[in-house]
C-alpha cells in the first residue's frame, strides 16, 4: 500500500512540473507578442525624446509615437512641426535627438552640424507627392504643365491672372497659398518648379498646411500645394490638378507616386538622427527601430506611400551599424 501511494505521489509531482513548465512557455510567448513589430523589445524603458521638423512628415511621426506609446509608455516623446528648416535649426543646436525632413539636408545645415560636433544619420521613411490643388468650384483648370506651373508661381512684377496662364481662362486674379520658407515642401517646389527664382509676391505663406487647405477651400480663384496626405484628408473639399511633365497629365496617387510617374513632384521623406543619442540612449535606438519597422504601414494609414520592403531593411541595417 505504501509503495502504491509513493508511485501516485511521484506521478502527481511529475504532472505538476510538466504543467508549470508549459505555463511558463506560454507566458514567454505572450510576452513576445506584446512586443509588437520591433521596438519596445528592451524591457520597460524610460526617458524623453524630442522630435521636430517637417509638417509633411508630422502625420507619420504622430501615428508612430501614438502606437509606440502602447509598447513603451515610460518613454515620453514630443513632436513639433516647425518645418524642415526650423527642425534642422533645433537639431543643429542640440535641442532634439531626431528631426523630420521633407527634403535632404542642405550644405549649410551640414556645416552647422559639423561646427557643433553633431554627427547624424539620414533615414528614409516614405514617399510623398506634392499635390497642387484648386478650389472645388474651379471648373476651368483640367491640368497644368510644369511650364505653366512655373509661369504661374514665379514673380514677374505684375498681378497674375488665370487668363495669363492659358487663353480662355477667367480674367481673374489668382490667389496663391504656399508652405512657408522654413518648409521642406517649399524648398522642393522652389528647386524643381521655380528653379530657385523668386516666388510670386502676395502669396499667403504658412508652415501650417491646414491654413493652406482652408485658404484654397474658401476662394474660387485660389491655388495651393502641400503634401499628398493633406490633399487626401480634404479631397472632398478640394480639386487636385494633374501635372504634365512631358508625358501627359498625371494625377498624384499611391501608384503614380511610388512608381515615380508623378514627376517631378514625387519625393522621399526622411528622419535624421543624432548618432550620439542613438548610441547613448536606449530609448532613442528602440524608438527609431520601431519607427523604421512600422513607418511603411503607418505612412499608408495616414495617406503617404511606403518604400519597398527591402528599402526598410537597408535602413534598419544602417541603424544597427550605429550600435
C-alpha positions as CSV (number, residue, x, y, z in Angstrom):
1,X,0.0,0.0,0.0
2,X,2.8,2.4,0.9
3,X,4.5,1.6,-2.4
4,X,1.3,2.4,-4.3
5,X,0.9,5.8,-2.5
6,X,4.5,6.7,-3.3
7,X,4.0,5.9,-7.0
8,X,0.8,8.0,-7.1
9,X,2.6,10.9,-5.3
10,X,5.5,10.7,-7.7
11,X,3.2,10.8,-10.8
12,X,1.4,13.8,-9.3
13,X,4.7,15.6,-8.8
14,X,5.8,14.9,-12.4
15,X,2.4,16.1,-13.8
16,X,2.7,19.3,-11.7
17,X,6.2,20.1,-13.0
18,X,5.0,19.5,-16.6
19,X,2.0,21.8,-16.2
20,X,4.2,24.6,-14.7
21,X,6.8,24.3,-17.5
22,X,4.0,24.5,-20.1
23,X,2.6,27.6,-18.4
24,X,6.0,29.2,-18.3
25,X,6.5,28.7,-22.0
26,X,3.0,30.1,-22.7
27,X,3.9,33.3,-20.7
28,X,7.1,33.8,-22.7
29,X,5.2,33.6,-26.0
30,X,2.7,36.1,-24.8
31,X,5.5,38.4,-23.8
32,X,7.0,38.2,-27.3
33,X,3.6,39.0,-28.9
34,X,3.2,42.1,-26.7
35,X,6.5,43.5,-28.0
36,X,4.8,44.3,-31.3
37,X,6.6,44.8,-34.6
38,X,10.1,45.8,-33.5
39,X,10.9,48.4,-30.8
40,X,9.6,48.0,-27.3
41,X,11.9,45.0,-27.0
42,X,14.4,46.2,-24.4
43,X,12.2,45.8,-21.4
44,X,10.4,48.8,-19.8
45,X,12.3,51.9,-20.9
46,X,12.0,55.4,-19.6
47,X,13.2,58.7,-21.0
48,X,12.4,61.7,-23.1
49,X,12.7,62.1,-26.8
50,X,12.3,65.4,-28.7
51,X,11.4,65.4,-32.4
52,X,10.8,68.5,-34.6
53,X,10.8,69.3,-38.3
54,X,8.6,68.8,-41.4
55,X,4.9,69.4,-41.1
56,X,4.6,66.9,-44.0
57,X,6.2,64.1,-42.1
58,X,4.3,65.1,-38.9
59,X,1.3,62.8,-39.5
60,X,3.5,59.8,-40.0
61,X,5.5,60.5,-36.8
62,X,2.4,61.3,-34.8
63,X,1.0,57.9,-35.7
64,X,4.2,56.2,-34.9
65,X,4.5,57.9,-31.5
66,X,0.9,57.0,-30.6
67,X,1.5,53.4,-31.5
68,X,4.9,53.2,-29.8
69,X,3.3,54.6,-26.6
70,X,1.3,51.4,-26.2
71,X,4.6,49.4,-26.1
72,X,6.8,51.8,-24.1
73,X,4.5,54.1,-22.0
74,X,7.6,55.2,-19.9
75,X,9.2,56.9,-22.9
76,X,7.7,60.4,-23.4
77,X,8.0,61.7,-26.9
78,X,7.2,65.3,-28.0
79,X,6.8,66.0,-31.7
80,X,6.9,69.5,-33.2
81,X,6.2,70.7,-36.7
82,X,8.2,73.9,-37.2
83,X,9.1,73.0,-40.8
84,X,12.1,71.2,-42.2
85,X,14.3,74.3,-41.9
86,X,13.2,75.0,-38.3
87,X,13.7,71.4,-37.4
88,X,17.3,71.3,-38.7
89,X,17.9,74.5,-36.8
90,X,16.8,72.9,-33.5
91,X,18.7,69.7,-34.4
92,X,21.8,71.6,-35.1
93,X,21.5,73.4,-31.7
94,X,21.3,70.0,-30.0
95,X,17.7,70.6,-28.8
96,X,16.3,67.5,-30.5
97,X,17.5,63.9,-30.9
98,X,15.5,63.4,-34.2
99,X,14.3,65.7,-36.9
100,X,11.8,65.1,-39.6
101,X,12.5,66.4,-43.2
102,X,10.7,66.5,-46.5
103,X,14.0,67.2,-48.3
104,X,17.6,66.2,-47.9
105,X,19.7,68.2,-45.5
106,X,21.4,71.3,-47.1
107,X,25.1,72.0,-47.3
108,X,24.6,75.0,-44.9
109,X,22.8,72.8,-42.4
110,X,25.5,70.1,-42.7
111,X,28.1,72.8,-41.9
112,X,26.2,73.9,-38.8
113,X,26.0,70.3,-37.5
114,X,29.7,69.8,-38.2
115,X,30.6,73.0,-36.4
116,X,28.6,72.0,-33.4
117,X,30.1,68.5,-33.3
118,X,26.8,66.7,-34.1
119,X,27.2,63.5,-36.2
120,X,24.0,62.3,-37.8
121,X,22.4,59.7,-40.0
122,X,19.7,60.1,-42.6
123,X,16.9,57.5,-42.7
124,X,14.1,57.3,-45.4
125,X,10.6,56.8,-44.1
126,X,8.1,57.0,-47.1
127,X,7.3,58.7,-50.4
128,X,5.2,61.8,-50.8
129,X,3.8,63.6,-53.9
130,X,3.4,67.3,-53.6
131,X,-0.2,67.9,-54.6
132,X,-1.3,71.0,-56.5
133,X,-4.9,71.9,-55.6
134,X,-7.6,74.4,-56.6
135,X,-11.0,75.3,-55.3
136,X,-13.7,72.8,-55.7
137,X,-15.7,75.3,-57.8
138,X,-12.8,75.9,-60.2
139,X,-14.2,74.4,-63.5
140,X,-11.5,75.6,-65.9
141,X,-8.3,74.0,-64.7
142,X,-8.2,70.5,-66.0
143,X,-4.4,70.1,-65.9
144,X,-1.2,72.1,-65.7
145,X,2.1,71.6,-67.5
146,X,5.3,72.1,-65.5
147,X,6.0,75.2,-67.6
148,X,2.5,76.6,-66.8
149,X,3.1,75.9,-63.1
150,X,6.4,77.7,-63.2
151,X,4.9,80.6,-65.1
152,X,2.1,80.9,-62.6
153,X,4.2,80.8,-59.4
154,X,7.2,82.9,-60.5
155,X,7.3,86.6,-59.6
156,X,7.0,88.7,-62.8
157,X,6.3,92.2,-61.4
158,X,2.7,92.1,-62.5
159,X,-0.5,90.8,-61.0
160,X,-1.1,87.2,-62.1
161,X,-4.5,86.3,-63.7
162,X,-5.8,83.0,-64.8
163,X,-6.0,84.3,-68.4
164,X,-2.2,85.0,-68.3
165,X,-1.6,81.3,-67.9
166,X,-3.9,79.9,-70.6
167,X,-6.1,81.6,-73.2
168,X,-9.8,81.2,-72.4
169,X,-9.3,81.1,-68.6
170,X,-11.0,83.8,-66.5
171,X,-9.7,87.3,-66.3
172,X,-9.5,87.0,-62.5
173,X,-6.5,87.4,-60.2
174,X,-5.0,84.2,-58.9
175,X,-4.7,83.8,-55.1
176,X,-1.7,81.8,-54.1
177,X,-1.2,79.6,-51.0
178,X,2.2,78.2,-50.3
179,X,4.1,76.5,-47.5
180,X,6.4,78.9,-45.6
181,X,10.1,79.3,-46.5
182,X,11.1,77.1,-43.5
183,X,9.2,74.2,-45.1
184,X,10.9,71.4,-47.0
185,X,7.9,71.3,-49.3
186,X,8.6,74.9,-50.2
187,X,12.3,74.1,-50.7
188,X,11.5,71.2,-53.0
189,X,8.9,73.2,-55.0
190,X,11.4,76.0,-55.2
191,X,14.1,73.7,-56.6
192,X,12.1,71.7,-59.2
193,X,9.4,74.2,-60.3
194,X,10.8,77.7,-59.5
195,X,14.4,76.8,-60.2
196,X,15.3,78.8,-57.1
197,X,13.9,82.1,-58.6
198,X,11.6,84.4,-56.5
199,X,8.1,83.2,-55.6
200,X,5.2,85.3,-56.7
201,X,4.6,88.2,-54.4
202,X,1.4,88.4,-52.4
203,X,1.2,84.6,-51.8
204,X,-0.1,83.5,-48.4
205,X,2.7,81.6,-46.7
206,X,2.2,79.2,-43.8
207,X,4.1,76.4,-42.1
208,X,0.6,75.0,-41.1
209,X,-0.8,73.0,-44.0
210,X,-4.3,73.3,-42.6
211,X,-4.1,77.1,-43.1
212,X,-3.4,76.5,-46.8
213,X,-6.2,74.0,-47.1
214,X,-8.7,76.5,-45.7
215,X,-7.4,79.3,-47.9
216,X,-7.9,77.3,-51.1
217,X,-11.2,75.9,-49.9
218,X,-12.5,79.4,-49.3
219,X,-11.6,81.2,-52.6
220,X,-12.7,80.1,-56.1
221,X,-9.6,81.7,-57.6
222,X,-7.1,80.1,-55.2
223,X,-4.4,77.6,-55.9
224,X,-2.0,75.9,-53.4
225,X,0.3,73.0,-52.9
226,X,1.2,70.7,-50.0
227,X,1.8,67.0,-49.1
228,X,-0.3,64.2,-50.5
229,X,-1.8,63.3,-47.1
230,X,-3.3,66.7,-46.6
231,X,-5.0,66.5,-50.0
232,X,-6.4,63.1,-49.2
233,X,-7.7,64.3,-45.9
234,X,-9.5,67.1,-47.7
235,X,-10.2,65.7,-51.1
236,X,-14.0,66.2,-50.7
237,X,-13.4,70.0,-50.4
238,X,-10.6,70.5,-52.9
239,X,-9.8,69.6,-56.6
240,X,-6.4,68.1,-57.3
241,X,-4.6,69.2,-60.5
242,X,-3.0,66.6,-62.8
243,X,0.6,67.6,-63.7
244,X,2.1,67.1,-67.2
245,X,5.9,66.9,-67.2
246,X,6.0,66.0,-70.9
247,X,4.4,62.5,-71.0
248,X,0.8,63.5,-70.4
249,X,-1.1,64.7,-67.3
250,X,-0.6,62.5,-64.2
251,X,-2.7,62.7,-61.0
252,X,-1.0,62.0,-57.7
253,X,-1.9,58.6,-56.3
254,X,-0.2,55.9,-54.3
255,X,0.7,54.1,-57.5
256,X,2.0,57.1,-59.5
257,X,4.0,58.4,-56.6
258,X,5.6,55.1,-55.8
259,X,6.5,54.5,-59.4
260,X,7.8,58.0,-59.9
261,X,5.3,58.6,-62.8
262,X,4.1,61.6,-60.9
263,X,7.1,63.7,-61.8
264,X,8.7,65.9,-60.8
265,X,6.7,66.3,-57.6
266,X,7.3,62.8,-56.1
267,X,9.9,62.8,-53.3
268,X,11.2,60.8,-50.3
269,X,10.5,61.8,-46.7
270,X,13.2,61.5,-44.0
271,X,14.0,61.4,-40.4
272,X,17.5,62.4,-39.2
273,X,19.0,61.0,-36.0
274,X,21.8,62.2,-33.7
275,X,24.3,59.3,-33.7
276,X,25.3,60.2,-30.2
277,X,21.7,59.9,-29.0
278,X,21.2,56.6,-30.8
279,X,24.3,55.1,-29.2
280,X,23.9,56.5,-25.6
281,X,20.1,56.5,-25.1
282,X,18.5,53.1,-25.3
283,X,15.0,54.6,-25.8
284,X,16.2,56.6,-28.8
285,X,17.5,53.5,-30.5
286,X,14.4,51.5,-29.6
287,X,12.0,54.2,-30.9
288,X,14.0,54.6,-34.1
289,X,14.0,50.9,-34.7
290,X,10.2,50.8,-34.1
291,X,9.9,53.7,-36.5
292,X,11.7,52.0,-39.3
293,X,9.9,48.7,-38.8
294,X,6.5,50.3,-38.8
295,X,6.6,53.5,-40.9
296,X,5.6,51.7,-44.1
297,X,2.2,50.6,-42.8
298,X,1.6,53.7,-40.7
299,X,2.6,56.0,-43.6
300,X,0.0,54.3,-45.8
301,X,-2.6,54.7,-43.0
302,X,-2.1,58.5,-42.9
303,X,-2.1,58.9,-46.7
304,X,1.5,58.6,-47.8
305,X,3.3,55.9,-49.8
306,X,5.5,53.2,-48.3
307,X,9.0,52.3,-49.5
308,X,9.7,48.8,-50.9
309,X,10.2,46.4,-48.0
310,X,13.8,45.8,-48.9
311,X,14.5,49.6,-48.5
312,X,13.3,49.5,-44.9
313,X,15.7,46.6,-44.2
314,X,18.5,48.7,-45.6
315,X,17.6,51.5,-43.2
316,X,17.4,49.0,-40.3
317,X,20.9,47.7,-41.2
318,X,22.1,51.3,-41.2
319,X,20.7,51.8,-37.7
320,X,22.1,48.6,-36.4
321,X,25.6,49.6,-37.6
322,X,25.5,52.7,-35.4
323,X,25.5,50.5,-32.3
